[in-house]
Amino acid sequence: MAKVTPGAFIRQVRQESAKVTWPSRKETLVTTGMVFVMVFLASMFFFLVDTGIQAAVKFILSLGA
């Protein structure tokens, strides 16, 4: 790997950062909203699965009592 001077490194970082395209405010808000919706749906799914497993375990353990 070639050694790069600190000055050359900073120039390369600036060149690469100039290529970055930032999302618009609307795109950021839409994406954030979609993340919140997916987090809510995933939490509801896992809550229901956990409740079902809990009920099944309680049923199985009550058979032995």
mmCIF file of the N, C-alpha and C atoms, coordinates in Angstrom:
data_MODEL
# 
_entry.id   MODEL 
# 
loop_
_atom_site.group_PDB 
_atom_site.id 
_atom_site.type_symbol 
_atom_site.label_atom_id 
_atom_site.label_alt_id 
_atom_site.label_comp_id 
_atom_site.label_asym_id 
_atom_site.label_entity_id 
_atom_site.label_seq_id 
_atom_site.pdbx_PDB_ins_code 
_atom_site.Cartn_x 
_atom_site.Cartn_y 
_atom_site.Cartn_z 
_atom_site.occupancy 
_atom_site.B_iso_or_equiv 
_atom_site.pdbx_formal_charge 
_atom_site.auth_seq_id 
_atom_site.auth_comp_id 
_atom_site.auth_asym_id 
_atom_site.auth_atom_id 
_atom_site.pdbx_PDB_model_num 
ATOM 1   N N  . MET A 1 1  ? 0.843   -1.174  0.000  1.00 0.00 ? 1  MET A N  1 
ATOM 2   C CA . MET A 1 1  ? 0.000   0.000   0.000  1.00 0.00 ? 1  MET A CA 1 
ATOM 3   C C  . MET A 1 1  ? 0.886   1.233   0.000  1.00 0.00 ? 1  MET A C  1 
ATOM 4   N N  . ALA A 1 2  ? 0.592   2.178   -0.900 1.00 0.00 ? 2  ALA A N  1 
ATOM 5   C CA . ALA A 1 2  ? 1.416   3.373   -1.031 1.00 0.00 ? 2  ALA A CA 1 
ATOM 6   C C  . ALA A 1 2  ? 1.158   4.320   0.133  1.00 0.00 ? 2  ALA A C  1 
ATOM 7   N N  . LYS A 1 3  ? 2.226   4.954   0.592  1.00 0.00 ? 3  LYS A N  1 
ATOM 8   C CA . LYS A 1 3  ? 2.084   5.922   1.672  1.00 0.00 ? 3  LYS A CA 1 
ATOM 9   C C  . LYS A 1 3  ? 1.628   7.243   1.086  1.00 0.00 ? 3  LYS A C  1 
ATOM 10  N N  . VAL A 1 4  ? 0.719   7.902   1.797  1.00 0.00 ? 4  VAL A N  1 
ATOM 11  C CA . VAL A 1 4  ? 0.159   9.161   1.329  1.00 0.00 ? 4  VAL A CA 1 
ATOM 12  C C  . VAL A 1 4  ? 0.457   10.224  2.377  1.00 0.00 ? 4  VAL A C  1 
ATOM 13  N N  . THR A 1 5  ? 0.878   11.372  1.910  1.00 0.00 ? 5  THR A N  1 
ATOM 14  C CA . THR A 1 5  ? 1.154   12.460  2.846  1.00 0.00 ? 5  THR A CA 1 
ATOM 15  C C  . THR A 1 5  ? -0.165  12.985  3.407  1.00 0.00 ? 5  THR A C  1 
ATOM 16  N N  . PRO A 1 6  ? -0.120  13.613  4.583  1.00 0.00 ? 6  PRO A N  1 
ATOM 17  C CA . PRO A 1 6  ? -1.364  14.154  5.157  1.00 0.00 ? 6  PRO A CA 1 
ATOM 18  C C  . PRO A 1 6  ? -2.068  15.155  4.241  1.00 0.00 ? 6  PRO A C  1 
ATOM 19  N N  . GLY A 1 7  ? -1.304  15.975  3.530  1.00 0.00 ? 7  GLY A N  1 
ATOM 20  C CA . GLY A 1 7  ? -1.895  16.942  2.608  1.00 0.00 ? 7  GLY A CA 1 
ATOM 21  C C  . GLY A 1 7  ? -2.630  16.256  1.461  1.00 0.00 ? 7  GLY A C  1 
ATOM 22  N N  . ALA A 1 8  ? -2.008  15.212  0.912  1.00 0.00 ? 8  ALA A N  1 
ATOM 23  C CA . ALA A 1 8  ? -2.641  14.468  -0.180 1.00 0.00 ? 8  ALA A CA 1 
ATOM 24  C C  . ALA A 1 8  ? -3.883  13.753  0.318  1.00 0.00 ? 8  ALA A C  1 
ATOM 25  N N  . PHE A 1 9  ? -3.813  13.251  1.536  1.00 0.00 ? 9  PHE A N  1 
ATOM 26  C CA . PHE A 1 9  ? -4.980  12.578  2.109  1.00 0.00 ? 9  PHE A CA 1 
ATOM 27  C C  . PHE A 1 9  ? -6.158  13.546  2.234  1.00 0.00 ? 9  PHE A C  1 
ATOM 28  N N  . ILE A 1 10 ? -5.896  14.749  2.730  1.00 0.00 ? 10 ILE A N  1 
ATOM 29  C CA . ILE A 1 10 ? -6.959  15.754  2.872  1.00 0.00 ? 10 ILE A CA 1 
ATOM 30  C C  . ILE A 1 10 ? -7.537  16.114  1.506  1.00 0.00 ? 10 ILE A C  1 
ATOM 31  N N  . ARG A 1 11 ? -6.675  16.258  0.486  1.00 0.00 ? 11 ARG A N  1 
ATOM 32  C CA . ARG A 1 11 ? -7.173  16.557  -0.865 1.00 0.00 ? 11 ARG A CA 1 
ATOM 33  C C  . ARG A 1 11 ? -8.064  15.430  -1.380 1.00 0.00 ? 11 ARG A C  1 
ATOM 34  N N  . GLN A 1 12 ? -7.667  14.179  -1.139 1.00 0.00 ? 12 GLN A N  1 
ATOM 35  C CA . GLN A 1 12 ? -8.472  13.040  -1.581 1.00 0.00 ? 12 GLN A CA 1 
ATOM 36  C C  . GLN A 1 12 ? -9.812  12.992  -0.853 1.00 0.00 ? 12 GLN A C  1 
ATOM 37  N N  . VAL A 1 13 ? -9.791  13.305  0.422  1.00 0.00 ? 13 VAL A N  1 
ATOM 38  C CA . VAL A 1 13 ? -11.043 13.325  1.193  1.00 0.00 ? 13 VAL A CA 1 
ATOM 39  C C  . VAL A 1 13 ? -11.969 14.396  0.636  1.00 0.00 ? 13 VAL A C  1 
ATOM 40  N N  . ARG A 1 14 ? -11.439 15.564  0.340  1.00 0.00 ? 14 ARG A N  1 
ATOM 41  C CA . ARG A 1 14 ? -12.278 16.642  -0.221 1.00 0.00 ? 14 ARG A CA 1 
ATOM 42  C C  . ARG A 1 14 ? -12.836 16.255  -1.590 1.00 0.00 ? 14 ARG A C  1 
ATOM 43  N N  . GLN A 1 15 ? -12.014 15.591  -2.415 1.00 0.00 ? 15 GLN A N  1 
ATOM 44  C CA . GLN A 1 15 ? -12.493 15.157  -3.729 1.00 0.00 ? 15 GLN A CA 1 
ATOM 45  C C  . GLN A 1 15 ? -13.637 14.158  -3.584 1.00 0.00 ? 15 GLN A C  1 
ATOM 46  N N  . GLU A 1 16 ? -13.475 13.213  -2.675 1.00 0.00 ? 16 GLU A N  1 
ATOM 47  C CA . GLU A 1 16 ? -14.516 12.197  -2.482 1.00 0.00 ? 16 GLU A CA 1 
ATOM 48  C C  . GLU A 1 16 ? -15.775 12.803  -1.871 1.00 0.00 ? 16 GLU A C  1 
ATOM 49  N N  . SER A 1 17 ? -15.611 13.723  -0.925 1.00 0.00 ? 17 SER A N  1 
ATOM 50  C CA . SER A 1 17 ? -16.791 14.321  -0.295 1.00 0.00 ? 17 SER A CA 1 
ATOM 51  C C  . SER A 1 17 ? -17.556 15.204  -1.275 1.00 0.00 ? 17 SER A C  1 
ATOM 52  N N  . ALA A 1 18 ? -16.873 15.711  -2.306 1.00 0.00 ? 18 ALA A N  1 
ATOM 53  C CA . ALA A 1 18 ? -17.567 16.504  -3.329 1.00 0.00 ? 18 ALA A CA 1 
ATOM 54  C C  . ALA A 1 18 ? -18.478 15.624  -4.182 1.00 0.00 ? 18 ALA A C  1 
ATOM 55  N N  . LYS A 1 19 ? -18.212 14.313  -4.228 1.00 0.00 ? 19 LYS A N  1 
ATOM 56  C CA . LYS A 1 19 ? -19.023 13.395  -5.028 1.00 0.00 ? 19 LYS A CA 1 
ATOM 57  C C  . LYS A 1 19 ? -20.298 12.959  -4.307 1.00 0.00 ? 19 LYS A C  1 
ATOM 58  N N  . VAL A 1 20 ? -20.392 13.247  -3.013 1.00 0.00 ? 20 VAL A N  1 
ATOM 59  C CA . VAL A 1 20 ? -21.532 12.800  -2.221 1.00 0.00 ? 20 VAL A CA 1 
ATOM 60  C C  . VAL A 1 20 ? -22.774 13.591  -2.620 1.00 0.00 ? 20 VAL A C  1 
ATOM 61  N N  . THR A 1 21 ? -23.871 12.877  -2.830 1.00 0.00 ? 21 THR A N  1 
ATOM 62  C CA . THR A 1 21 ? -25.149 13.554  -3.087 1.00 0.00 ? 21 THR A CA 1 
ATOM 63  C C  . THR A 1 21 ? -26.027 13.378  -1.853 1.00 0.00 ? 21 THR A C  1 
ATOM 64  N N  . TRP A 1 22 ? -26.431 14.477  -1.269 1.00 0.00 ? 22 TRP A N  1 
ATOM 65  C CA . TRP A 1 22 ? -27.218 14.443  -0.057 1.00 0.00 ? 22 TRP A CA 1 
ATOM 66  C C  . TRP A 1 22 ? -28.700 14.382  -0.402 1.00 0.00 ? 22 TRP A C  1 
ATOM 67  N N  . PRO A 1 23 ? -29.491 13.654  0.372  1.00 0.00 ? 23 PRO A N  1 
ATOM 68  C CA . PRO A 1 23 ? -30.934 13.581  0.085  1.00 0.00 ? 23 PRO A CA 1 
ATOM 69  C C  . PRO A 1 23 ? -31.600 14.922  0.404  1.00 0.00 ? 23 PRO A C  1 
ATOM 70  N N  . SER A 1 24 ? -32.708 15.141  -0.272 1.00 0.00 ? 24 SER A N  1 
ATOM 71  C CA . SER A 1 24 ? -33.456 16.373  -0.003 1.00 0.00 ? 24 SER A CA 1 
ATOM 72  C C  . SER A 1 24 ? -34.180 16.240  1.328  1.00 0.00 ? 24 SER A C  1 
ATOM 73  N N  . ARG A 1 25 ? -34.736 17.350  1.798  1.00 0.00 ? 25 ARG A N  1 
ATOM 74  C CA . ARG A 1 25 ? -35.468 17.338  3.067  1.00 0.00 ? 25 ARG A CA 1 
ATOM 75  C C  . ARG A 1 25 ? -36.672 16.402  2.974  1.00 0.00 ? 25 ARG A C  1 
ATOM 76  N N  . LYS A 1 26 ? -37.359 16.434  1.818  1.00 0.00 ? 26 LYS A N  1 
ATOM 77  C CA . LYS A 1 26 ? -38.541 15.585  1.640  1.00 0.00 ? 26 LYS A CA 1 
ATOM 78  C C  . LYS A 1 26 ? -38.142 14.104  1.669  1.00 0.00 ? 26 LYS A C  1 
ATOM 79  N N  . GLU A 1 27 ? -37.066 13.752  0.964  1.00 0.00 ? 27 GLU A N  1 
ATOM 80  C CA . GLU A 1 27 ? -36.608 12.364  0.956  1.00 0.00 ? 27 GLU A CA 1 
ATOM 81  C C  . GLU A 1 27 ? -36.241 11.899  2.363  1.00 0.00 ? 27 GLU A C  1 
ATOM 82  N N  . THR A 1 28 ? -35.605 12.783  3.128  1.00 0.00 ? 28 THR A N  1 
ATOM 83  C CA . THR A 1 28 ? -35.221 12.427  4.496  1.00 0.00 ? 28 THR A CA 1 
ATOM 84  C C  . THR A 1 28 ? -36.448 12.201  5.362  1.00 0.00 ? 28 THR A C  1 
ATOM 85  N N  . LEU A 1 29 ? -37.451 13.069  5.244  1.00 0.00 ? 29 LEU A N  1 
ATOM 86  C CA . LEU A 1 29 ? -38.670 12.921  6.040  1.00 0.00 ? 29 LEU A CA 1 
ATOM 87  C C  . LEU A 1 29 ? -39.437 11.658  5.662  1.00 0.00 ? 29 LEU A C  1 
ATOM 88  N N  . VAL A 1 30 ? -39.537 11.370  4.370  1.00 0.00 ? 30 VAL A N  1 
ATOM 89  C CA . VAL A 1 30 ? -40.245 10.166  3.921  1.00 0.00 ? 30 VAL A CA 1 
ATOM 90  C C  . VAL A 1 30 ? -39.531 8.920   4.413  1.00 0.00 ? 30 VAL A C  1 
ATOM 91  N N  . THR A 1 31 ? -38.212 8.890   4.284  1.00 0.00 ? 31 THR A N  1 
ATOM 92  C CA . THR A 1 31 ? -37.445 7.735   4.731  1.00 0.00 ? 31 THR A CA 1 
ATOM 93  C C  . THR A 1 31 ? -37.558 7.558   6.243  1.00 0.00 ? 31 THR A C  1 
ATOM 94  N N  . THR A 1 32 ? -37.508 8.647   6.991  1.00 0.00 ? 32 THR A N  1 
ATOM 95  C CA . THR A 1 32 ? -37.653 8.574   8.444  1.00 0.00 ? 32 THR A CA 1 
ATOM 96  C C  . THR A 1 32 ? -39.024 8.037   8.818  1.00 0.00 ? 32 THR A C  1 
ATOM 97  N N  . GLY A 1 33 ? -40.057 8.499   8.140  1.00 0.00 ? 33 GLY A N  1 
ATOM 98  C CA . GLY A 1 33 ? -41.412 8.001   8.394  1.00 0.00 ? 33 GLY A CA 1 
ATOM 99  C C  . GLY A 1 33 ? -41.519 6.512   8.116  1.00 0.00 ? 33 GLY A C  1 
ATOM 100 N N  . MET A 1 34 ? -40.901 6.060   7.018  1.00 0.00 ? 34 MET A N  1 
ATOM 101 C CA . MET A 1 34 ? -40.944 4.644   6.685  1.00 0.00 ? 34 MET A CA 1 
ATOM 102 C C  . MET A 1 34 ? -40.222 3.808   7.742  1.00 0.00 ? 34 MET A C  1 
ATOM 103 N N  . VAL A 1 35 ? -39.123 4.331   8.271  1.00 0.00 ? 35 VAL A N  1 
ATOM 104 C CA . VAL A 1 35 ? -38.395 3.611   9.320  1.00 0.00 ? 35 VAL A CA 1 
ATOM 105 C C  . VAL A 1 35 ? -39.272 3.476   10.558 1.00 0.00 ? 35 VAL A C  1 
ATOM 106 N N  . PHE A 1 36 ? -39.936 4.554   10.965 1.00 0.00 ? 36 PHE A N  1 
ATOM 107 C CA . PHE A 1 36 ? -40.811 4.485   12.137 1.00 0.00 ? 36 PHE A CA 1 
ATOM 108 C C  . PHE A 1 36 ? -41.946 3.490   11.935 1.00 0.00 ? 36 PHE A C  1 
ATOM 109 N N  . VAL A 1 37 ? -42.541 3.464   10.750 1.00 0.00 ? 37 VAL A N  1 
ATOM 110 C CA . VAL A 1 37 ? -43.623 2.521   10.464 1.00 0.00 ? 37 VAL A CA 1 
ATOM 111 C C  . VAL A 1 37 ? -43.108 1.086   10.540 1.00 0.00 ? 37 VAL A C  1 
ATOM 112 N N  . MET A 1 38 ? -41.946 0.818   9.954  1.00 0.00 ? 38 MET A N  1 
ATOM 113 C CA . MET A 1 38 ? -41.397 -0.538  9.980  1.00 0.00 ? 38 MET A CA 1 
ATOM 114 C C  . MET A 1 38 ? -41.012 -0.965  11.391 1.00 0.00 ? 38 MET A C  1 
ATOM 115 N N  . VAL A 1 39 ? -40.498 -0.036  12.192 1.00 0.00 ? 39 VAL A N  1 
ATOM 116 C CA . VAL A 1 39 ? -40.163 -0.359  13.582 1.00 0.00 ? 39 VAL A CA 1 
ATOM 117 C C  . VAL A 1 39 ? -41.433 -0.710  14.341 1.00 0.00 ? 39 VAL A C  1 
ATOM 118 N N  . PHE A 1 40 ? -42.507 0.053   14.120 1.00 0.00 ? 40 PHE A N  1 
ATOM 119 C CA . PHE A 1 40 ? -43.779 -0.237  14.785 1.00 0.00 ? 40 PHE A CA 1 
ATOM 120 C C  . PHE A 1 40 ? -44.316 -1.608  14.368 1.00 0.00 ? 40 PHE A C  1 
ATOM 121 N N  . LEU A 1 41 ? -44.297 -1.891  13.062 1.00 0.00 ? 41 LEU A N  1 
ATOM 122 C CA . LEU A 1 41 ? -44.794 -3.177  12.579 1.00 0.00 ? 41 LEU A CA 1 
ATOM 123 C C  . LEU A 1 41 ? -43.962 -4.342  13.124 1.00 0.00 ? 41 LEU A C  1 
ATOM 124 N N  . ALA A 1 42 ? -42.652 -4.183  13.148 1.00 0.00 ? 42 ALA A N  1 
ATOM 125 C CA . ALA A 1 42 ? -41.790 -5.248  13.668 1.00 0.00 ? 42 ALA A CA 1 
ATOM 126 C C  . ALA A 1 42 ? -42.038 -5.456  15.156 1.00 0.00 ? 42 ALA A C  1 
ATOM 127 N N  . SER A 1 43 ? -42.216 -4.362  15.902 1.00 0.00 ? 43 SER A N  1 
ATOM 128 C CA . SER A 1 43 ? -42.458 -4.515  17.336 1.00 0.00 ? 43 SER A CA 1 
ATOM 129 C C  . SER A 1 43 ? -43.805 -5.193  17.593 1.00 0.00 ? 43 SER A C  1 
ATOM 130 N N  . MET A 1 44 ? -44.814 -4.884  16.803 1.00 0.00 ? 44 MET A N  1 
ATOM 131 C CA . MET A 1 44 ? -46.113 -5.541  16.962 1.00 0.00 ? 44 MET A CA 1 
ATOM 132 C C  . MET A 1 44 ? -46.007 -7.032  16.620 1.00 0.00 ? 44 MET A C  1 
ATOM 133 N N  . PHE A 1 45 ? -45.270 -7.347  15.569 1.00 0.00 ? 45 PHE A N  1 
ATOM 134 C CA . PHE A 1 45 ? -45.082 -8.744  15.185 1.00 0.00 ? 45 PHE A CA 1 
ATOM 135 C C  . PHE A 1 45 ? -44.422 -9.526  16.315 1.00 0.00 ? 45 PHE A C  1 
ATOM 136 N N  . PHE A 1 46 ? -43.317 -9.002  16.836 1.00 0.00 ? 46 PHE A N  1 
ATOM 137 C CA . PHE A 1 46 ? -42.605 -9.715  17.892 1.00 0.00 ? 46 PHE A CA 1 
ATOM 138 C C  . PHE A 1 46 ? -43.409 -9.767  19.186 1.00 0.00 ? 46 PHE A C  1 
ATOM 139 N N  . PHE A 1 47 ? -44.203 -8.740  19.457 1.00 0.00 ? 47 PHE A N  1 
ATOM 140 C CA . PHE A 1 47 ? -45.075 -8.771  20.621 1.00 0.00 ? 47 PHE A CA 1 
ATOM 141 C C  . PHE A 1 47 ? -46.093 -9.910  20.497 1.00 0.00 ? 47 PHE A C  1 
ATOM 142 N N  . LEU A 1 48 ? -46.705 -10.030 19.317 1.00 0.00 ? 48 LEU A N  1 
ATOM 143 C CA . LEU A 1 48 ? -47.693 -11.088 19.109 1.00 0.00 ? 48 LEU A CA 1 
ATOM 144 C C  . LEU A 1 48 ? -47.055 -12.477 19.151 1.00 0.00 ? 48 LEU A C  1 
ATOM 145 N N  . VAL A 1 49 ? -45.896 -12.634 18.546 1.00 0.00 ? 49 VAL A N  1 
ATOM 146 C CA . VAL A 1 49 ? -45.205 -13.926 18.576 1.00 0.00 ? 49 VAL A CA 1 
ATOM 147 C C  . VAL A 1 49 ? -44.823 -14.278 20.009 1.00 0.00 ? 49 VAL A C  1 
ATOM 148 N N  . ASP A 1 50 ? -44.310 -13.307 20.756 1.00 0.00 ? 50 ASP A N  1 
ATOM 149 C CA . ASP A 1 50 ? -43.927 -13.544 22.144 1.00 0.00 ? 50 ASP A CA 1 
ATOM 150 C C  . ASP A 1 50 ? -45.140 -13.918 22.988 1.00 0.00 ? 50 ASP A C  1 
ATOM 151 N N  . THR A 1 51 ? -46.263 -13.244 22.770 1.00 0.00 ? 51 THR A N  1 
ATOM 152 C CA . THR A 1 51 ? -47.481 -13.559 23.501 1.00 0.00 ? 51 THR A CA 1 
ATOM 153 C C  . THR A 1 51 ? -47.961 -14.972 23.172 1.00 0.00 ? 51 THR A C  1 
ATOM 154 N N  . GLY A 1 52 ? -47.880 -15.349 21.906 1.00 0.00 ? 52 GLY A N  1 
ATOM 155 C CA . GLY A 1 52 ? -48.275 -16.700 21.500 1.00 0.00 ? 52 GLY A CA 1 
ATOM 156 C C  . GLY A 1 52 ? -47.384 -17.764 22.113 1.00 0.00 ? 52 GLY A C  1 
ATOM 157 N N  . ILE A 1 53 ? -46.090 -17.534 22.096 1.00 0.00 ? 53 ILE A N  1 
ATOM 158 C CA . ILE A 1 53 ? -45.164 -18.503 22.695 1.00 0.00 ? 53 ILE A CA 1 
ATOM 159 C C  . ILE A 1 53 ? -45.399 -18.587 24.200 1.00 0.00 ? 53 ILE A C  1 
ATOM 160 N N  . GLN A 1 54 ? -45.636 -17.463 24.841 1.00 0.00 ? 54 GLN A N  1 
ATOM 161 C CA . GLN A 1 54 ? -45.904 -17.448 26.279 1.00 0.00 ? 54 GLN A CA 1 
ATOM 162 C C  . GLN A 1 54 ? -47.155 -18.268 26.604 1.00 0.00 ? 54 GLN A C  1 
ATOM 163 N N  . ALA A 1 55 ? -48.203 -18.087 25.804 1.00 0.00 ? 55 ALA A N  1 
ATOM 164 C CA . ALA A 1 55 ? -49.437 -18.838 26.032 1.00 0.00 ? 55 ALA A CA 1 
ATOM 165 C C  . ALA A 1 55 ? -49.211 -20.336 25.831 1.00 0.00 ? 55 ALA A C  1 
ATOM 166 N N  . ALA A 1 56 ? -48.431 -20.685 24.805 1.00 0.00 ? 56 ALA A N  1 
ATOM 167 C CA . ALA A 1 56 ? -48.156 -22.093 24.539 1.00 0.00 ? 56 ALA A CA 1 
ATOM 168 C C  . ALA A 1 56 ? -47.357 -22.724 25.680 1.00 0.00 ? 56 ALA A C  1 
ATOM 169 N N  . VAL A 1 57 ? -46.369 -22.013 26.193 1.00 0.00 ? 57 VAL A N  1 
ATOM 170 C CA . VAL A 1 57 ? -45.553 -22.540 27.284 1.00 0.00 ? 57 VAL A CA 1 
ATOM 171 C C  . VAL A 1 57 ? -46.398 -22.691 28.544 1.00 0.00 ? 57 VAL A C  1 
ATOM 172 N N  . LYS A 1 58 ? -47.245 -21.707 28.827 1.00 0.00 ? 58 LYS A N  1 
ATOM 173 C CA . LYS A 1 58 ? -48.121 -21.808 30.005 1.00 0.00 ? 58 LYS A CA 1 
ATOM 174 C C  . LYS A 1 58 ? -49.057 -23.010 29.873 1.00 0.00 ? 58 LYS A C  1 
ATOM 175 N N  . PHE A 1 59 ? -49.576 -23.229 28.671 1.00 0.00 ? 59 PHE A N  1 
ATOM 176 C CA . PHE A 1 59 ? -50.465 -24.368 28.451 1.00 0.00 ? 59 PHE A CA 1 
ATOM 177 C C  . PHE A 1 59 ? -49.734 -25.686 28.682 1.00 0.00 ? 59 PHE A C  1 
ATOM 178 N N  . ILE A 1 60 ? -48.531 -25.787 28.103 1.00 0.00 ? 60 ILE A N  1 
ATOM 179 C CA . ILE A 1 60 ? -47.755 -27.019 28.237 1.00 0.00 ? 60 ILE A CA 1 
ATOM 180 C C  . ILE A 1 60 ? -47.400 -27.266 29.701 1.00 0.00 ? 60 ILE A C  1 
ATOM 181 N N  . LEU A 1 61 ? -47.012 -26.224 30.419 1.00 0.00 ? 61 LEU A N  1 
ATOM 182 C CA . LEU A 1 61 ? -46.648 -26.395 31.824 1.00 0.00 ? 61 LEU A CA 1 
ATOM 183 C C  . LEU A 1 61 ? -47.870 -26.697 32.690 1.00 0.00 ? 61 LEU A C  1 
ATOM 184 N N  . SER A 1 62 ? -49.033 -26.219 32.286 1.00 0.00 ? 62 SER A N  1 
ATOM 185 C CA . SER A 1 62 ? -50.242 -26.501 33.078 1.00 0.00 ? 62 SER A CA 1 
ATOM 186 C C  . SER A 1 62 ? -50.671 -27.961 32.915 1.00 0.00 ? 62 SER A C  1 
ATOM 187 N N  . LEU A 1 63 ? -50.246 -28.621 31.853 1.00 0.00 ? 63 LEU A N  1 
ATOM 188 C CA . LEU A 1 63 ? -50.592 -30.033 31.659 1.00 0.00 ? 63 LEU A CA 1 
ATOM 189 C C  . LEU A 1 63 ? -49.927 -30.915 32.718 1.00 0.00 ? 63 LEU A C  1 
ATOM 190 N N  . GLY A 1 64 ? -48.755 -30.480 33.195 1.00 0.00 ? 64 GLY A N  1 
ATOM 191 C CA . GLY A 1 64 ? -48.038 -31.274 34.174 1.00 0.00 ? 64 GLY A CA 1 
ATOM 192 C C  . GLY A 1 64 ? -48.475 -31.024 35.610 1.00 0.00 ? 64 GLY A C  1 
ATOM 193 N N  . ALA A 1 65 ? -49.296 -30.024 35.804 1.00 0.00 ? 65 ALA A N  1 
ATOM 194 C CA . ALA A 1 65 ? -49.681 -29.668 37.182 1.00 0.00 ? 65 ALA A CA 1 
ATOM 195 C C  . ALA A 1 65 ? -50.847 -30.516 37.665 1.00 0.00 ? 65 ALA A C  1 
# 
